[in-house]
Amino acid sequence: MRREFSLPQFDVDYLNTLGLQWETLGGAGGTHWLLIHEWPIKSGYNVDRATVALQLPSNYPDGQIDMAYFHPHLARKDGRTIGASSSAQQVDGRSFQRWSRHRTREAPWRPGEDDVSTHLVLVDDWLERELEKR
């Protein structure tokens, strides 16, 4: 797995506990991506696992992680449309589906507390909430 830039040790430790392959792409002033392969996807989607990509800002971990990107693209098994998603994001030569989900004023990014692990909790919550929509 590629390690084109370094993550803070607390993120490395967390990612290593997942038992999933992960890699970092980019760096040196460019876009920073964290790809986590075989991320478990909630039942109700077209796949049970996907690569989830997180775009890390250059000032991470002080700067917040926003949104999530999936490859392959996710679809609901019931055929309902997933709102606020698009397939416009190219990462590592593949088309990732962007889920435009954001933190709120009531739940802002907390430098020194939030990190990859807390963002992935949000990602799982987004996946679950999407399936609750009618």
N, C-alpha and C positions, 0 to 999 in steps of 0.2 A: 504494500500500500504506500502511496506517495505521501511524503511529508514535506511540502514545499514551503511551509512556514510553521512556526512553533505556536502551540496553544499554551495557555497557562497550565501549570502542573495540575491544578484542581480539575480542569477539564479533561486532561489526559487520564488522570486517575479514574474519573467518572466513566469516560468512554470505554476504558479497558474493563470496567466491571460489567459492561453490557454483554460481553461475549460476541459482539458484532464487529465486522471489519469496518474501518473508517479511514478517511484520508483527508488531507488538507491540500487545496489547490490554490495557486496564485501566490500573491505576496509581492514584496519589493515595490510598493506603491500602487499595485494593481488591485483587482477585486480578489477578496479572500473568500474561499468557499470551504465549508466543512461538509463532506459527504459521509453519510452513515448508511451502510449497505444492509439490506435485509431487515429494515425497520418493520416491526409488526404493525399491520393495518387492521383496524377493527372489522369484525364480521359485518357484512352489509355492503362492502365495496367489491369491485371487480377483481382485486388481488388481495392476498393475505400478507404480502411483504412488498416493500418498495425501497428504493434509495431515497432518503430524505436529504435535501441539501439546505444548508443554512448559510446565508451570506453574512459574513462578519464584518462590521465596520472597522476601519483602520484604527479607531481608538478603543476597540473592544479590549478589555471587559468593561471599561467605563461607558462606552457607547453601546446602545441597545441592539440586540438582534431583533429583526423584524421579519415577519412572514415565514413561510416554509415553501419548499419546492419539492415536487415528487416526480420520480421516474420509476415505472411507467406512470402515465397519467391515471388518476383515480376517477372512477365513475361509480355512482350508486347502482347497486344491483336492481333496485326498483325502477330504474330509468329516470328518476327525477334529476334535474339539473343541479349541479353544485354551483352555488352563487359565488361571486367575487373570486373566480378562478380564471386563469388564462394559460395558454400553452406557448407563450412567447419567449420563455427564458431558455437560452442555450447555455449549458454548463458542460464542460468537458466534451464538446461535440455531440451532446444529446439534448433533445427537447425535454425540458422539465415543465411540469404544470405548476404555475405560481398560485398559491393560495394567499390572497390579499387579506390577511388578518393582522390586526394591530392591537397593541396595548392601549389601555384607556387612561384617562386622567385619574380615574379611581384605582387603577392598577398599573402605575408607571414602572418603568425599568428602575431598579434600585442598584446603583453602582455599589460594588462590594458585597452584594447579596445575590443578585441575579447572575446567571451564567448559562452555559449550554444546557445543563441539567434542568434548570427551572424553565427554560424556553421549551424544551422538549415535553415537559408536563403540559404546557399550553398547547403544543402541537397535538398531543393526544386528546386534549379537551376539545379542540377544534374539530377533530375527526369525529368524536362522539356527538358533539352538538349538531354537526351537519346531518347526521343520520336521524336526529330527533325532529328535524324540520319536515313539515308536511307539504 
